Amino acid sequence: MHSLAERARGALEWLLRVAVIAILSWFLVRTILVQRHGAVEDAASATLAQKLARWSTVSSPARVHVRIDHPPAGRERDWLAALPGTGTEVDWSGPSLVPTAISVEPRVDPARGADVSVAAPESAMVVLSDTLGVLDSARATRTGIRGYVPKLRGTVDAIVGPVVARAARHDSLELRRLLVIGQAGWESKFTVAALEERGWQVDAHIIVSPKGDVHQGKIADIDTAHYSAVLAIDSTAGRYGDRIAAFVKQGGGLVMWSTAARARGLAALAPGSAGALIQDEGDVPPDSAPRSALELVPITSLSGDAVVLERRGGDVALAARRVGLGRVLETGYTNSWRWRMAGGADALARHRDWIAGLVALVATSGRHAVPAAPSDVAPLVTLIDRLGPATKATEGAALDPAVIARWVFGIVCAALMLEWASRRLRGVK
Amino acid sequence: MSQFVFATAKYASGDWESAPSLPEAVIDAVVRYTTIDIAPTGVYVDLSSHELFNFPFVWMTGHLPVRFTDDERRNVKQYVERGGLLMIDDHNHDITGQFHKTANEEIERIFGKMTRLPKTHELYSCFFVFDDGPPNTHHELNGYGDDLLHKYLDAVLVNGRIGLIYSSKDYSSEWNFHAETKKFMQQDPTKFGVNLIVYALTR
């Protein structure tokens, strides 16, 4: 009669024998599958560099799977992309990678800043930094993030989680002059002043009387060789209508105050018509919304290709359109000078920036390529371009066959030794 | 608010209203010679009020001592720095007079020493051409006041642009008449006023 302990040991020995058979069977099937489909190895971002060296020297697996938690450096990415050439298929997964892209465009502005646009998933936190450190951070909206960097040092990074999109400026701009045309008045005076303070060289034709006007600078032919943009302050600019139209079609920029759209020669270029004047109340332009206190000649009857850039209440205050190779921006704020004169402490600078911003939206310039630091403006896109789309993480590909064989041998030996020892200790052969 | 409005400065001290007909005479000249959109009547604007900043050209005159209040001083400084043009004219045409001394002290306190405008400055050629600099007034020529012919105007320059003009020429007396009187004059004495306004509006 066997005791309870002996029956338990017998059961354990039986289980060990079953386990050994099961492990050997699994290993046999896996070996057959590997021989049929090839070996699969994998790597994580942290071990990728070591694995790449191994896959290129010690072993040459049929397939590798890389679990990426941050986009690999260019060297590693290129190395991975080259592996298929040696017979190793590469796939990858990276569920934490966020699609991110960055663009840096030099602004047509003497301040030499740059417009930075970042595409990222809505509400993702984006950190902008340049070579010297963090510039700013913000949550992405539905249309991403758009910002202005006054001084660009080296490259600009948009960091979204583990993804770093990097861009550098590739162009140097050659600015032409600006031409301001309008009736003598505060808007023309302060527009010229703001642009000159910004660093623009400004020619002006200010209409004073039928007998004599005020000219600033030697007004040249209105073409893109001489001017980056023309600013038409009011309908008196209509006397240049044909030449301005030819300039815009050639690629030049035009900023027109909505009252200028009343001029026959300029109406065809305007994004819209001039509506009825909404007088200002003489209030101090508030810092929070300075243009809310300005008089407005709303832009109405928009042309089909016009893009609204700003509204005040239900009225269109800024609109733009393309004409030929050039761009036309129309503003309904016809006394923006009050912002500069009567606004808050930093009104002078903010008005200057605003006027310069309007010009930058349309102005043209010569461009020269400059040597730029290496960049990766859309790391995930580049990765997909080089390696193909991501796949799901491959189950069971975590261990390479050599490691598995050692573990199988060890486990089987241990189980058989235990089973043999158990039998011997209770006197069974 | 886009229309040019001739504004005369009110200040706490002195007799700021001493040339009540001057705006009318200058406005008449601007209408007569230019197409500038100008309001038919002038306004008075308090130097200490924020309303000052709605009028980028302001005329200031008087006979009596000028002592700016702190608010006036702060506003005048900011006004000039932002692009306004303040024209100060000594109604006494007397450099030993109280207006001249005190007004110059105030200007120097706010801006430092003024610059003497050369006769070639564009102020004298931006519309009408005055080859010999600022035109003389009958009060200078008749020996009133300090009995001097002041050949230059002084100015505060901001980025090369005139932000403040100081005149000892007494245009406040010269131009202080009803506009219809011009038909009895051989020459319109307010032509230089047109230059002041054209300069203010275009530079």
Interface residues (C-beta under 8 A of the other chain):
Chain A: Q183 A184 G185 W186 E187 S188 K189 F190 A193 E196 E197 A204 I206 I207 V208 S209 P210 K211 G212 V214 Q216 Q279 D280 G282 V284 E295 T334 N335 W337 R338 R340 M341 A342 A347 L348
Chain B: M1 S2 F4 Y33 T34 T35 I36 D37 H50 E51 F53 N54 P56 Y79 E81 R82 G83 G84 C126 F127 N159 R161 V198 A200 L201 T202 R203
